[in-house]
């Protein structure tokens, strides 16, 4: 195996590992966002006011209103 080939293979492995790490991080972020949406919907259904939901989830009130509209909770 030539030095060039070895370096190319090592770089390819590094690229794959970085890609996997980025994929895992994005997956975790998506999962966290899905949980926050569930919390927003359940809290709203149980009468929790929007400012408190915002405080609990660290989402803006505007984002919460958007989520509620998307899920037919507000018109």
Secondary structure, DSSP 4 states (H G I P E B T S, - for coil): --HHHHHHHHHHHHHHHHHHHHHHHHHHHHHHHHHHHHHHHHHHHTT--HHHHHHHHT--HHHHHHHHHHTTS--
